[in-house]
Amino acid sequence: MTPADLSLTVQHAVRRAVDDGALRVDVPSRVAVEKARPGGVGEYASSVALSLARPAGRPALDVASVLKERLDGAAGILAVDITGPGFLNFTLCDDGAAGLVRAVLAAGTSYGHGDALAGESVRFEPPVEARASIVVGCLTGLLRGQGAEVSTGTGGERPHVHPGTDDTARLGTDAARWRLLRAAPHDRPLDGAPLLVPHERNPLFRVRYAHSRARRLVVNGAQLGVLPAYTTEVADPLVGLLRDHPGVLLAAARHRAPDRVARHLEAVADALLGFQHGVLPLGDEKPSAAHRSRLALAEAAGTVLAGGLSVLGISAPDRI
Protein backbone atom coordinates (compact mmCIF):
# COMPACT_ATOMS: atom_id res chain seq x y z
CA MET A 1 0.00 0.00 0.00
CA THR A 2 1.39 3.39 -1.02
CA PRO A 3 0.80 6.62 0.95
CA ALA A 4 -1.63 7.67 -1.78
CA ASP A 5 -3.56 4.40 -1.36
CA LEU A 6 -3.62 4.89 2.41
CA SER A 7 -4.87 8.46 2.00
CA LEU A 8 -7.78 7.24 -0.13
CA THR A 9 -8.54 4.45 2.34
CA VAL A 10 -8.81 6.94 5.21
CA GLN A 11 -10.92 9.29 3.09
CA HIS A 12 -13.30 6.42 2.31
CA ALA A 13 -13.52 5.66 6.03
CA VAL A 14 -14.59 9.26 6.67
CA ARG A 15 -17.20 8.98 3.93
CA ARG A 16 -18.60 5.76 5.41
CA ALA A 17 -18.78 7.39 8.85
CA VAL A 18 -20.72 10.30 7.36
CA ASP A 19 -23.02 7.98 5.40
CA ASP A 20 -23.67 5.97 8.58
CA GLY A 21 -24.52 9.10 10.53
CA ALA A 22 -21.62 8.55 12.93
CA LEU A 23 -20.06 11.89 11.89
CA ARG A 24 -21.70 15.09 10.67
CA VAL A 25 -18.94 16.72 8.62
CA ASP A 26 -18.05 17.47 5.02
CA VAL A 27 -15.85 14.72 3.62
CA PRO A 28 -12.42 16.27 2.96
CA SER A 29 -11.26 16.29 -0.66
CA ARG A 30 -7.90 14.97 0.50
CA VAL A 31 -6.58 13.33 3.65
CA ALA A 32 -2.97 14.08 4.54
CA VAL A 33 -0.89 11.03 5.44
CA GLU A 34 2.72 11.38 6.51
CA LYS A 35 5.48 9.12 7.71
CA ALA A 36 5.29 8.48 11.43
CA ARG A 37 7.80 10.55 13.34
CA PRO A 38 10.67 8.89 15.26
CA GLY A 39 9.29 7.23 18.36
CA GLY A 40 5.82 7.04 16.86
CA VAL A 41 3.70 3.96 16.18
CA GLY A 42 3.64 2.23 12.80
CA GLU A 43 4.86 3.57 9.48
CA TYR A 44 2.36 6.36 8.76
CA ALA A 45 0.16 8.81 10.67
CA SER A 46 -2.71 11.18 9.95
CA SER A 47 -4.16 14.15 11.84
CA VAL A 48 -7.50 13.94 10.04
CA ALA A 49 -9.42 13.32 13.30
CA LEU A 50 -8.05 16.55 14.78
CA SER A 51 -9.08 18.56 11.71
CA LEU A 52 -12.60 17.09 11.77
CA ALA A 53 -13.15 17.46 15.51
CA ARG A 54 -14.36 21.08 15.50
CA PRO A 55 -16.80 20.78 12.55
CA ALA A 56 -18.07 17.50 14.05
CA GLY A 57 -18.56 19.14 17.44
CA ARG A 58 -16.83 16.23 19.13
CA PRO A 59 -13.46 15.56 20.80
CA ALA A 60 -10.73 14.48 18.39
CA LEU A 61 -10.30 11.21 20.30
CA ASP A 62 -13.97 10.36 19.65
CA VAL A 63 -13.59 11.12 15.95
CA ALA A 64 -10.43 9.02 15.82
CA SER A 65 -12.28 6.11 17.44
CA VAL A 66 -15.10 6.34 14.89
CA LEU A 67 -12.60 6.23 12.04
CA LYS A 68 -10.56 3.45 13.64
CA GLU A 69 -13.66 1.23 13.70
CA ARG A 70 -13.96 1.66 9.94
CA LEU A 71 -10.25 1.22 9.24
CA ASP A 72 -9.57 -1.90 11.29
CA GLY A 73 -9.18 -4.83 8.94
CA ALA A 74 -8.97 -2.69 5.79
CA ALA A 75 -6.93 -4.23 3.00
CA GLY A 76 -3.25 -3.46 3.41
CA ILE A 77 -3.56 -2.21 7.01
CA LEU A 78 -2.27 -4.47 9.78
CA ALA A 79 -3.12 -2.21 12.74
CA VAL A 80 -4.55 1.23 13.54
CA ASP A 81 -3.50 2.95 16.78
CA ILE A 82 -4.69 6.22 18.28
CA THR A 83 -1.99 8.31 19.91
CA GLY A 84 -1.75 11.72 21.55
CA PRO A 85 -4.78 13.99 21.20
CA GLY A 86 -6.21 11.95 18.34
CA PHE A 87 -3.60 11.01 15.76
CA LEU A 88 -4.30 7.89 13.71
CA ASN A 89 -1.19 5.72 13.32
CA PHE A 90 -1.01 2.94 10.74
CA THR A 91 1.01 -0.24 10.61
CA LEU A 92 0.80 -1.66 7.11
CA CYS A 93 0.76 -5.28 6.07
CA ASP A 94 4.14 -6.40 4.86
CA ASP A 95 3.63 -8.39 1.69
CA GLY A 96 7.39 -8.47 1.24
CA ALA A 97 9.35 -7.05 -1.62
CA ALA A 98 7.74 -9.41 -4.11
CA GLY A 99 4.51 -7.41 -4.25
CA LEU A 100 6.48 -4.17 -4.45
CA VAL A 101 8.64 -5.36 -7.34
CA ARG A 102 5.59 -6.64 -9.20
CA ALA A 103 3.84 -3.29 -8.68
CA VAL A 104 6.83 -1.34 -10.01
CA LEU A 105 7.29 -3.49 -13.07
CA ALA A 106 3.54 -3.55 -13.82
CA ALA A 107 3.26 0.25 -13.63
CA GLY A 108 6.52 0.91 -15.46
CA THR A 109 7.69 4.51 -15.44
CA SER A 110 4.25 5.54 -14.14
CA TYR A 111 4.96 3.87 -10.80
CA GLY A 112 4.23 6.41 -8.07
CA HIS A 113 1.63 8.31 -10.07
CA GLY A 114 -1.86 8.33 -8.62
CA ASP A 115 -4.95 10.36 -7.80
CA ALA A 116 -4.12 11.57 -4.28
CA LEU A 117 -4.64 15.16 -5.46
CA ALA A 118 -7.72 14.45 -7.57
CA GLY A 119 -10.19 17.31 -7.29
CA GLU A 120 -7.49 19.86 -6.55
CA SER A 121 -7.14 22.73 -8.97
CA VAL A 122 -3.80 24.57 -9.13
CA ARG A 123 -3.17 27.71 -11.15
CA PHE A 124 0.31 29.10 -11.72
CA GLU A 125 1.14 32.65 -12.65
CA PRO A 126 2.68 32.51 -16.15
CA PRO A 127 6.46 32.40 -15.49
CA VAL A 128 8.66 34.93 -17.26
CA GLU A 129 12.13 33.98 -15.97
CA ALA A 130 13.98 30.98 -17.47
CA ARG A 131 14.39 28.90 -14.33
CA ALA A 132 10.88 29.66 -13.11
CA SER A 133 9.52 28.39 -16.42
CA ILE A 134 11.38 25.08 -16.06
CA VAL A 135 10.39 24.67 -12.40
CA VAL A 136 6.71 25.41 -13.08
CA GLY A 137 6.73 23.04 -16.05
CA CYS A 138 8.15 20.26 -13.88
CA LEU A 139 5.66 21.00 -11.09
CA THR A 140 2.83 20.86 -13.59
CA GLY A 141 3.83 17.31 -14.51
CA LEU A 142 4.22 16.30 -10.88
CA LEU A 143 0.81 17.65 -9.92
CA ARG A 144 -0.96 16.11 -12.90
CA GLY A 145 0.76 12.83 -12.10
CA GLN A 146 -1.09 12.92 -8.76
CA GLY A 147 -4.46 13.73 -10.33
CA ALA A 148 -4.55 17.52 -9.87
CA GLU A 149 -5.83 19.90 -12.53
CA VAL A 150 -3.21 22.50 -13.45
CA SER A 151 -3.50 25.70 -15.45
CA THR A 152 -1.76 29.05 -15.82
CA GLY A 153 -3.33 32.45 -15.48
CA THR A 154 -3.17 35.85 -13.87
CA GLY A 155 -3.51 35.74 -10.10
CA GLY A 156 -2.21 32.20 -9.90
CA GLU A 157 0.38 30.71 -7.60
CA ARG A 158 3.93 32.01 -8.02
CA PRO A 159 6.55 29.63 -6.54
CA HIS A 160 9.56 31.35 -4.99
CA VAL A 161 12.35 30.58 -7.48
CA HIS A 162 15.90 31.89 -7.30
CA PRO A 163 16.74 33.24 -10.79
CA GLY A 164 18.82 31.08 -13.10
CA THR A 165 19.60 31.03 -16.80
CA ASP A 166 18.67 28.21 -19.15
CA ASP A 167 22.08 26.87 -20.25
CA THR A 168 20.74 24.27 -22.67
CA ALA A 169 22.91 25.56 -25.51
CA ARG A 170 26.08 25.16 -23.41
CA LEU A 171 25.25 22.11 -21.30
CA GLY A 172 22.65 20.20 -23.27
CA THR A 173 19.07 19.61 -22.17
CA ASP A 174 19.73 17.01 -19.47
CA ALA A 175 22.51 18.79 -17.61
CA ALA A 176 20.78 22.16 -17.95
CA ARG A 177 17.57 20.85 -16.42
CA TRP A 178 19.36 18.97 -13.63
CA ARG A 179 21.29 22.14 -12.79
CA LEU A 180 18.08 24.12 -12.31
CA LEU A 181 15.92 21.42 -10.70
CA ARG A 182 18.36 19.63 -8.36
CA ALA A 183 18.77 22.70 -6.15
CA ALA A 184 15.69 23.69 -4.15
CA PRO A 185 13.76 26.31 -6.15
CA HIS A 186 14.60 29.08 -3.66
CA ASP A 187 18.33 28.19 -3.69
CA ARG A 188 21.00 29.20 -6.18
CA PRO A 189 21.23 26.79 -9.16
CA LEU A 190 24.10 24.31 -9.29
CA ASP A 191 27.33 24.99 -11.11
CA GLY A 192 26.82 23.53 -14.57
CA ALA A 193 30.41 22.61 -15.54
CA PRO A 194 30.79 19.56 -13.22
CA LEU A 195 27.60 18.09 -14.65
CA LEU A 196 29.37 17.51 -17.97
CA VAL A 197 32.05 15.27 -16.43
CA PRO A 198 31.32 11.51 -16.67
CA HIS A 199 32.54 10.80 -13.16
CA GLU A 200 31.05 9.33 -9.97
CA ARG A 201 31.27 12.77 -8.35
CA ASN A 202 28.71 13.96 -10.92
CA PRO A 203 25.29 13.03 -9.46
CA LEU A 204 23.50 13.30 -12.81
CA PHE A 205 26.01 10.90 -14.35
CA ARG A 206 25.56 8.46 -11.43
CA VAL A 207 21.78 8.44 -11.80
CA ARG A 208 21.81 7.92 -15.55
CA TYR A 209 24.66 5.40 -15.35
CA ALA A 210 22.82 3.41 -12.67
CA HIS A 211 19.79 3.24 -14.96
CA SER A 212 21.94 1.99 -17.83
CA ARG A 213 23.53 -0.63 -15.55
CA ALA A 214 20.08 -1.92 -14.61
CA ARG A 215 19.20 -2.27 -18.29
CA ARG A 216 22.48 -4.05 -19.08
CA LEU A 217 22.01 -6.44 -16.16
CA VAL A 218 18.70 -7.56 -17.66
CA VAL A 219 20.34 -8.07 -21.06
CA ASN A 220 23.33 -9.89 -19.60
CA GLY A 221 21.04 -11.99 -17.44
CA ALA A 222 19.11 -13.16 -20.49
CA GLN A 223 22.42 -14.18 -22.09
CA LEU A 224 23.17 -16.31 -19.02
CA GLY A 225 19.68 -17.75 -18.92
CA VAL A 226 18.72 -15.72 -15.84
CA LEU A 227 15.35 -14.00 -16.14
CA PRO A 228 14.02 -11.57 -13.50
CA ALA A 229 11.53 -13.22 -11.15
CA TYR A 230 11.25 -12.14 -7.53
CA THR A 231 10.67 -15.30 -5.49
CA THR A 232 13.30 -15.02 -2.75
CA GLU A 233 13.40 -12.12 -0.29
CA VAL A 234 16.36 -9.79 -0.81
CA ALA A 235 17.47 -7.67 2.13
CA ASP A 236 18.79 -4.45 0.64
CA PRO A 237 18.17 -0.69 1.07
CA LEU A 238 16.84 -0.64 -2.49
CA VAL A 239 13.58 -2.21 -1.29
CA GLY A 240 12.82 0.65 1.09
CA LEU A 241 13.82 3.28 -1.46
CA LEU A 242 11.48 1.83 -4.10
CA ARG A 243 8.68 1.69 -1.55
CA ASP A 244 9.27 5.36 -0.72
CA HIS A 245 9.12 6.53 -4.34
CA PRO A 246 5.34 7.23 -4.53
CA GLY A 247 5.53 9.26 -1.33
CA VAL A 248 8.46 11.27 -2.70
CA LEU A 249 6.56 12.16 -5.87
CA LEU A 250 3.48 13.15 -3.88
CA ALA A 251 5.49 15.26 -1.43
CA ALA A 252 7.36 16.95 -4.30
CA ALA A 253 4.02 17.89 -5.86
CA ARG A 254 2.45 19.13 -2.62
CA HIS A 255 5.47 21.13 -1.49
CA ARG A 256 6.39 22.40 -4.97
CA ALA A 257 9.83 20.81 -4.57
CA PRO A 258 11.13 18.93 -7.63
CA ASP A 259 14.54 18.80 -5.94
CA ARG A 260 13.10 16.06 -3.68
CA VAL A 261 12.74 13.83 -6.71
CA ALA A 262 16.34 14.46 -7.79
CA ARG A 263 17.70 13.70 -4.31
CA HIS A 264 15.66 10.50 -4.14
CA LEU A 265 16.99 9.38 -7.52
CA GLU A 266 20.54 9.90 -6.26
CA ALA A 267 19.80 7.65 -3.28
CA VAL A 268 18.29 4.94 -5.52
CA ALA A 269 21.25 5.17 -7.92
CA ASP A 270 23.84 4.89 -5.16
CA ALA A 271 22.05 1.88 -3.66
CA LEU A 272 21.75 0.19 -7.06
CA LEU A 273 25.41 0.76 -7.93
CA GLY A 274 26.39 -0.83 -4.64
CA PHE A 275 23.96 -3.71 -5.18
CA GLN A 276 24.79 -4.54 -8.81
CA HIS A 277 27.90 -6.65 -8.22
CA GLY A 278 26.04 -9.61 -6.71
CA VAL A 279 23.07 -9.63 -9.06
CA LEU A 280 24.29 -12.17 -11.64
CA PRO A 281 26.30 -15.38 -11.20
CA LEU A 282 30.07 -14.97 -11.11
CA GLY A 283 32.58 -17.46 -12.51
CA ASP A 284 31.34 -21.03 -12.16
CA GLU A 285 28.45 -20.00 -9.92
CA LYS A 286 25.17 -21.64 -10.91
CA PRO A 287 22.12 -19.42 -11.56
CA SER A 288 19.68 -19.59 -8.67
CA ALA A 289 16.38 -18.15 -7.45
CA ALA A 290 18.41 -15.58 -5.52
CA HIS A 291 19.96 -14.32 -8.76
CA ARG A 292 16.56 -14.06 -10.43
CA SER A 293 15.18 -12.14 -7.46
CA ARG A 294 18.13 -9.76 -7.38
CA LEU A 295 17.76 -9.16 -11.09
CA ALA A 296 14.06 -8.37 -10.68
CA LEU A 297 14.89 -5.89 -7.92
CA ALA A 298 17.58 -4.27 -10.08
CA GLU A 299 15.15 -4.03 -13.00
CA ALA A 300 12.58 -2.38 -10.73
CA ALA A 301 15.19 0.10 -9.52
CA GLY A 302 16.07 0.97 -13.11
CA THR A 303 12.38 1.50 -13.83
CA VAL A 304 12.07 3.93 -10.91
CA LEU A 305 15.16 5.83 -12.12
CA ALA A 306 13.73 6.09 -15.64
CA GLY A 307 10.37 7.29 -14.33
CA GLY A 308 11.94 9.83 -12.00
CA LEU A 309 14.18 11.23 -14.71
CA SER A 310 11.17 11.50 -16.99
CA VAL A 311 9.37 13.58 -14.35
CA LEU A 312 12.34 15.96 -14.42
CA GLY A 313 12.35 16.05 -18.22
CA ILE A 314 15.71 14.27 -18.42
CA SER A 315 16.51 11.32 -20.69
CA ALA A 316 17.41 7.88 -19.37
CA PRO A 317 19.63 6.18 -21.99
CA ASP A 318 19.94 2.39 -21.94
CA ARG A 319 23.68 2.65 -22.51
CA ILE A 320 26.26 5.24 -21.44
C-alpha positions in Angstrom: 0.0 0.0 0.0 1.4 3.4 -1.0 0.8 6.6 0.9 -1.6 7.7 -1.8 -3.6 4.4 -1.4 -3.6 4.9 2.4 -4.9 8.5 2.0 -7.8 7.2 -0.1 -8.5 4.4 2.3 -8.8 6.9 5.2 -10.9 9.3 3.1 -13.3 6.4 2.3 -13.5 5.7 6.0 -14.6 9.3 6.7 -17.2 9.0 3.9 -18.6 5.8 5.4 -18.8 7.4 8.9 -20.7 10.3 7.4 -23.0 8.0 5.4 -23.7 6.0 8.6 -24.5 9.1 10.5 -21.6 8.6 12.9 -20.1 11.9 11.9 -21.7 15.1 10.7 -18.9 16.7 8.6 -18.1 17.5 5.0 -15.8 14.7 3.6 -12.4 16.3 3.0 -11.3 16.3 -0.7 -7.9 15.0 0.5 -6.6 13.3 3.7 -3.0 14.1 4.5 -0.9 11.0 5.4 2.7 11.4 6.5 5.5 9.1 7.7 5.3 8.5 11.4 7.8 10.5 13.3 10.7 8.9 15.3 9.3 7.2 18.4 5.8 7.0 16.9 3.7 4.0 16.2 3.6 2.2 12.8 4.9 3.6 9.5 2.4 6.4 8.8 0.2 8.8 10.7 -2.7 11.2 9.9 -4.2 14.1 11.8 -7.5 13.9 10.0 -9.4 13.3 13.3 -8.0 16.6 14.8 -9.1 18.6 11.7 -12.6 17.1 11.8 -13.1 17.5 15.5 -14.4 21.1 15.5 -16.8 20.8 12.5 -18.1 17.5 14.1 -18.6 19.1 17.4 -16.8 16.2 19.1 -13.5 15.6 20.8 -10.7 14.5 18.4 -10.3 11.2 20.3 -14.0 10.4 19.6 -13.6 11.1 15.9 -10.4 9.0 15.8 -12.3 6.1 17.4 -15.1 6.3 14.9 -12.6 6.2 12.0 -10.6 3.5 13.6 -13.7 1.2 13.7 -14.0 1.7 9.9 -10.2 1.2 9.2 -9.6 -1.9 11.3 -9.2 -4.8 8.9 -9.0 -2.7 5.8 -6.9 -4.2 3.0 -3.3 -3.5 3.4 -3.6 -2.2 7.0 -2.3 -4.5 9.8 -3.1 -2.2 12.7 -4.6 1.2 13.5 -3.5 2.9 16.8 -4.7 6.2 18.3 -2.0 8.3 19.9 -1.7 11.7 21.5 -4.8 14.0 21.2 -6.2 12.0 18.3 -3.6 11.0 15.8 -4.3 7.9 13.7 -1.2 5.7 13.3 -1.0 2.9 10.7 1.0 -0.2 10.6 0.8 -1.7 7.1 0.8 -5.3 6.1 4.1 -6.4 4.9 3.6 -8.4 1.7 7.4 -8.5 1.2 9.3 -7.0 -1.6 7.7 -9.4 -4.1 4.5 -7.4 -4.3 6.5 -4.2 -4.4 8.6 -5.4 -7.3 5.6 -6.6 -9.2 3.8 -3.3 -8.7 6.8 -1.3 -10.0 7.3 -3.5 -13.1 3.5 -3.5 -13.8 3.3 0.3 -13.6 6.5 0.9 -15.5 7.7 4.5 -15.4 4.3 5.5 -14.1 5.0 3.9 -10.8 4.2 6.4 -8.1 1.6 8.3 -10.1 -1.9 8.3 -8.6 -4.9 10.4 -7.8 -4.1 11.6 -4.3 -4.6 15.2 -5.5 -7.7 14.5 -7.6 -10.2 17.3 -7.3 -7.5 19.9 -6.6 -7.1 22.7 -9.0 -3.8 24.6 -9.1 -3.2 27.7 -11.1 0.3 29.1 -11.7 1.1 32.7 -12.6 2.7 32.5 -16.1 6.5 32.4 -15.5 8.7 34.9 -17.3 12.1 34.0 -16.0 14.0 31.0 -17.5 14.4 28.9 -14.3 10.9 29.7 -13.1 9.5 28.4 -16.4 11.4 25.1 -16.1 10.4 24.7 -12.4 6.7 25.4 -13.1 6.7 23.0 -16.0 8.1 20.3 -13.9 5.7 21.0 -11.1 2.8 20.9 -13.6 3.8 17.3 -14.5 4.2 16.3 -10.9 0.8 17.7 -9.9 -1.0 16.1 -12.9 0.8 12.8 -12.1 -1.1 12.9 -8.8 -4.5 13.7 -10.3 -4.5 17.5 -9.9 -5.8 19.9 -12.5 -3.2 22.5 -13.4 -3.5 25.7 -15.5 -1.8 29.1 -15.8 -3.3 32.4 -15.5 -3.2 35.8 -13.9 -3.5 35.7 -10.1 -2.2 32.2 -9.9 0.4 30.7 -7.6 3.9 32.0 -8.0 6.6 29.6 -6.5 9.6 31.3 -5.0 12.3 30.6 -7.5 15.9 31.9 -7.3 16.7 33.2 -10.8 18.8 31.1 -13.1 19.6 31.0 -16.8 18.7 28.2 -19.2 22.1 26.9 -20.2 20.7 24.3 -22.7 22.9 25.6 -25.5 26.1 25.2 -23.4 25.3 22.1 -21.3 22.6 20.2 -23.3 19.1 19.6 -22.2 19.7 17.0 -19.5 22.5 18.8 -17.6 20.8 22.2 -18.0 17.6 20.9 -16.4 19.4 19.0 -13.6 21.3 22.1 -12.8 18.1 24.1 -12.3 15.9 21.4 -10.7 18.4 19.6 -8.4 18.8 22.7 -6.1 15.7 23.7 -4.2 13.8 26.3 -6.1 14.6 29.1 -3.7 18.3 28.2 -3.7 21.0 29.2 -6.2 21.2 26.8 -9.2 24.1 24.3 -9.3 27.3 25.0 -11.1 26.8 23.5 -14.6 30.4 22.6 -15.5 30.8 19.6 -13.2 27.6 18.1 -14.7 29.4 17.5 -18.0 32.1 15.3 -16.4 31.3 11.5 -16.7 32.5 10.8 -13.2 31.0 9.3 -10.0 31.3 12.8 -8.4 28.7 14.0 -10.9 25.3 13.0 -9.5 23.5 13.3 -12.8 26.0 10.9 -14.3 25.6 8.5 -11.4 21.8 8.4 -11.8 21.8 7.9 -15.5 24.7 5.4 -15.3 22.8 3.4 -12.7 19.8 3.2 -15.0 21.9 2.0 -17.8 23.5 -0.6 -15.6 20.1 -1.9 -14.6 19.2 -2.3 -18.3 22.5 -4.1 -19.1 22.0 -6.4 -16.2 18.7 -7.6 -17.7 20.3 -8.1 -21.1 23.3 -9.9 -19.6 21.0 -12.0 -17.4 19.1 -13.2 -20.5 22.4 -14.2 -22.1 23.2 -16.3 -19.0 19.7 -17.8 -18.9 18.7 -15.7 -15.8 15.4 -14.0 -16.1 14.0 -11.6 -13.5 11.5 -13.2 -11.1 11.2 -12.1 -7.5 10.7 -15.3 -5.5 13.3 -15.0 -2.7 13.4 -12.1 -0.3 16.4 -9.8 -0.8 17.5 -7.7 2.1 18.8 -4.4 0.6 18.2 -0.7 1.1 16.8 -0.6 -2.5 13.6 -2.2 -1.3 12.8 0.7 1.1 13.8 3.3 -1.5 11.5 1.8 -4.1 8.7 1.7 -1.5 9.3 5.4 -0.7 9.1 6.5 -4.3 5.3 7.2 -4.5 5.5 9.3 -1.3 8.5 11.3 -2.7 6.6 12.2 -5.9 3.5 13.2 -3.9 5.5 15.3 -1.4 7.4 16.9 -4.3 4.0 17.9 -5.9 2.5 19.1 -2.6 5.5 21.1 -1.5 6.4 22.4 -5.0 9.8 20.8 -4.6 11.1 18.9 -7.6 14.5 18.8 -5.9 13.1 16.1 -3.7 12.7 13.8 -6.7 16.3 14.5 -7.8 17.7 13.7 -4.3 15.7 10.5 -4.1 17.0 9.4 -7.5 20.5 9.9 -6.3 19.8 7.6 -3.3 18.3 4.9 -5.5 21.2 5.2 -7.9 23.8 4.9 -5.2 22.0 1.9 -3.7 21.8 0.2 -7.1 25.4 0.8 -7.9 26.4 -0.8 -4.6 24.0 -3.7 -5.2 24.8 -4.5 -8.8 27.9 -6.6 -8.2 26.0 -9.6 -6.7 23.1 -9.6 -9.1 24.3 -12.2 -11.6 26.3 -15.4 -11.2 30.1 -15.0 -11.1 32.6 -17.5 -12.5 31.3 -21.0 -12.2 28.5 -20.0 -9.9 25.2 -21.6 -10.9 22.1 -19.4 -11.6 19.7 -19.6 -8.7 16.4 -18.2 -7.5 18.4 -15.6 -5.5 20.0 -14.3 -8.8 16.6 -14.1 -10.4 15.2 -12.1 -7.5 18.1 -9.8 -7.4 17.8 -9.2 -11.1 14.1 -8.4 -10.7 14.9 -5.9 -7.9 17.6 -4.3 -10.1 15.1 -4.0 -13.0 12.6 -2.4 -10.7 15.2 0.1 -9.5 16.1 1.0 -13.1 12.4 1.5 -13.8 12.1 3.9 -10.9 15.2 5.8 -12.1 13.7 6.1 -15.6 10.4 7.3 -14.3 11.9 9.8 -12.0 14.2 11.2 -14.7 11.2 11.5 -17.0 9.4 13.6 -14.4 12.3 16.0 -14.4 12.3 16.1 -18.2 15.7 14.3 -18.4 16.5 11.3 -20.7 17.4 7.9 -19.4 19.6 6.2 -22.0 19.9 2.4 -21.9 23.7 2.6 -22.5 26.3 5.2 -21.4 
